[in-house]
């Protein structure tokens, strides 16, 4: 029977339903916020997976295009395919929020599937999806220390806005998602435009408070909906031999634990282990010495292997945490606030438009920037509809970067997540399209990884942008902050620049990026049950000191963006035209714009607001294309003197091309200072003459004269075409027939624009 739980959260209805849909899943819910609806299901495998050293949780988010009333835009494929990057990022965000609260010890696979069923274009489905995952786990019977809530926080004119609509998000300088329990923060995902640390802390803690209504509704759900089954591993009754074996294993672990407790500190801290390789050897040495000790106790290989697998890495983590908290000591000898050696270099590759290499200890990233024409921007299709993306950051993580040999399988979720974080960090500093009309692609190649290659990617990409001459507003850098804490978190210490052995239980990976003025991104994962305000505050303060130190290294390598682009980069000239003139540039069926492109070898992109962007590698071709486009949109005025080609001759006068699409007419009486009977006796098609605009009449027709212009004197010196009945030398007037204007038959302002790429009116025939 369906059960419905309703509440009001931040002025909008929040509804949770269960008991009607997906009844064969372990648990299923529908969560509705406004008119956005998300379904979440959870199923746990019935059998344990042997030999896994990680918690087997899968979180999948499905974006259904029908949720937004969209049919896929591909001409051939209408079914949803692989998840979009945004769906992957949202799924990762949910995973990072719920994973820390599972109770370890159960190795059965857990799969949470979140499906977006309807979106109202006001209430973001990512927050609703997070709540749905929390709600379904709350009634699943799994050992999970929830529920949690989630909320989006914006900042508009220095005022915090909770769960802002899409319209409000466009005005916000902060896009912050906070997930947590009713007491602590578990996950943070933020993008910001130089938000100060104190404001960020205020926003995080305010979000944690404002999500309580959602948490309370999920608690009400859990109180009134008993789980379908309790997640317990059925343990069979042990026989005498099995009991004896279990007791023997317990005794083995006691022996191993006693030896490790005494000997791990002696090995780990007998000297400073500066490199990852040295620390791996130290761990191997501990395992080898333990093995020798157990062998001396006449224990077989299987028993020795069992003890090592169960105890060594867990107890090493425990000792590292103890040393940090009690002795303020790290395995590599650094202080708790010390960053590993930094190295920054630019222009490391020829021909590429911008390149850089950034190292922090053994973490090393090379970023390469490529500039392209505006038309190279990426098209996106998702639940928010279709959009364009002109700045892209891609991150690669080859196996050699961690000293491993494994197949190259294409881009994984981790790579997508790291690339998106670096992209988010740099986005506020990327110049606008009007300031810098290029399409920008950054690729970060991880050459070595030992602690936060995503933050090294951010630093390397800042360097590459500056090396390429992209006028970024300020350099952006990043750092990963860690945590060492005991079981109940009564004691803890914040670590600057974490690496390998420092990311164990009771820790966190708190990534921070920013400029010298404020933060641009945050991403928090934790292996605790959540962080207090005090921990977050100290992390932000200690992180700011690290950011400033890295900024100094960046600015030493390259103090400002280069003033000139690479000679290998395309050149773009951009300018605005009257949007009503776009049709004139394009021409009938694209004839005019394609002619310019073919003649000059450029690409031309025109936005609906009249922004024209002309791109090419040949400077002369770009200049010529700019000249031709500007001629087309030029607004003529009386008194202008123009050199043009005769394109048509009639009995009453001649038509002269003022530019590629606009003609004017010189009446027969305005061709010479003497009377001409027939214009064809004086001019020929193709002649180049100089004309002056006498007037533009109320119908937009351009009236020209050749008289009084010194440039035409050679045409008149022999009185070419002079009438035998010249009279007083003045032409014979008469009203002007209704011809002229633009070659397309429109007014002097150019042909009207029927559509973005439609045809203008056909040209009048020429002789």
Phi, psi and omega in degrees: 000136183289138174240139185234133179235126186234151175200175176241129184229115178056040174083006180229148181290137174240121187232135175238129179237144175206162177097001182239329187242156176048054189285346179272349173288160176299325175200151179209143178219156162248133175239129180238131176229117193064237175244019173269128185235133180229137175255139174229137176230156175221138176222134174251136178299151181278343183239145177287149175263120184281146170078010179273140179250025177217163179279120189279072179253132173240130174239122180238129176249128180249124173263116178262120184296335177297339180299332180250011181068037184243138168257134186309137188285343179300142181289330186253328184248121180250346180275146174300139180253223179298153181301145173291162177302322181294322177295320178296317181294321178293319176299319177296321179298318179294316179304312182295336181279322187264333186302316185298341187264001175283141178278123183291163176117343180250113185262024174277138181299138175239128179238121175252121178245123180247123183240126179275117186260330180205140176231141183255006179063016174235315184255114185301134181287343181293320177292317179296323178296319178297316178296322180295318177298318178296316183295317183290325177290329181295336180245017186274339187083000177285156177279093186219129186270047176264197005276169173239165172239172176213150182207150172257137181237129175247170179223109182238119181051048176065015176245133179286138179234130185257134186047058181296149174289171178302320180296319179291324180299326180295337181263353189272146174264005180219135172232094188242129171246127178240133173236143180183173174277187179286355181238332189225162177264128182255326185213141175227136173223118186219143166235140187208159177252080178055052177278127180298154184301320182293324177290321178298315178299317178300318181293319180298311184287328175294320177297319179298325178286319186288344180278359186297328179299317179294318179298318181297322179292322177293323176297320177297320176302310183297326181291329187254355180238103179291145179295148180295321175210152178269133183281087177234138174280123180286115181261124182284158178294129181276138172278180186297319180294320180291322177297319180296319179295319179296319178295322179295320178297317179298321179292321177300316181295325177296318179297312180296318181298318180297317180293315182296320181300326181276327191258336179303311180301324182294326180275312185294327187241023177282344175201176178271126178260100188282331186245162177297321179298318178296321180290324175297319178295325178295318178296318178297322179296321178298316180296319181293318180293322176297318181298317179296319180297314181292327177295324178294342177269012179064036177264140181287169184299319181297319180292320180295319179295320180299314181297315181298316182294321183286328195244323196300303186293322178298317182285332173296315176303316181298317181291320178298317179297316180299316182296322180292314184289314188271323185252355184054043189235136178245154185298326181271007174086356180285158169285169184294340183251007188270136176268145175296165181305137183251144177218132179226134180213150181232170177055049185268349179234142175282156172071326177298151187287331177196131182219155179202156175231128179231132179232141171227102189062230181270000173277124186220127181228136173250126178247136180236130182250137176235133178257137180223173179293158178305328181291350179275002181297157185272137174269135180242147177220124180200197183294339177274004181097202181261143180208177180238152180224119184257350176237123183231140176234122180242139187237132179239143184226080182288155184297331181296341182293342175239021175069031181241160174242113180209161183295148173272111188253009183094183186288126178261177182296324180296316179297319178297318180295316181293319178296320180294324180294314178296322178297315179298321181297322185270339188309314183297340183263354179286131180296154180292167179298324179292324180282325185208092193283005182290152162278135188240124174236125175250135174237124178256119178260116179280111181269336176205139183228122173204069180106103170054068173289339178293323178286326173294326177298318178299314182294314180297325181288324173301315179298318181294321177300315180291322179296326181282348182088016175287124185283066177295151184292318179205154174289146180241136177228169182215158179213148175254124180257144182239180183215138168241127183214152175278181191300315183266006178060027174284338176231138179200160176218144176268136180246135174268132174062072181285156176211162182009271190291352186265011182245052181260192178301144183081010183249190177203161171236098187250095183272134182229132173234152178183174174261191177286350185253342183174181185270147177243341178198152173220142169218122182242128165238145179221150174250034175237183176272012177132164183248145176272167178300323181297318180294316180297318181298314181293324179299315181294320180292312180293325178294325179299319178298321179293317179301317181296322179295317180291323178302321179298322179292318179299313184288339173288322179291318179205109189288340182199161176301143179299148182279342180237141174288160173304145179294343179270352180278147176294155177257137177235132171244127181237147178200160180262144172233165174298124180307333179291345181268356183300319179300324180293324179292318182290314179080173181300117179062022181080014186298315186289312183295322179292326177296317179297316181298315181295320183286327189251345180073026181254174166247144181234124176241136181231122175277160181296337179276003177097007177283116179258129180234118183248124189232138176189161179272344179261116185298321181295320179295320178297315181298320181293319179296319178299316180301315183293319180294318181293328176295321182297319186267000182299134177265113184283153180221153179302139179099344180292142176250129188224143173262124184217171183258139176288123184245345181201141179231126175239176183295331186263355179167187183236144176260129183243132179287120178274331173202197186293339184229358187237129177247158168230165181240132172257113178299154181306329181286349183252013183274331186206163179282008175228168184283133176242132181280310183234123179305329182291343175282345186250323184235157175235152175303132179099348177297143175260122182228164177253131182230160176236138179283117177281314181196161169241114188284178186291351175261006179083009180278140184262118178263130186242161171219148174256352186285149176078009182250122185301328183298338183267000183306319180300332179289334188261346192298330178257014180052048180301133176075008183296136180290142177292336177251065189282346178058228183275006177089002178256142184294162183267065162018227187091151181285156183273128177297166184277069173235179173099199188082211180284163180295337177275001177089008180263186183284179181298339179284000179101164182295149178292156185258105183286328180196175185305315178232033182279178180269141171272179184293147185295152180289148173288149182293148177247152174288000000 
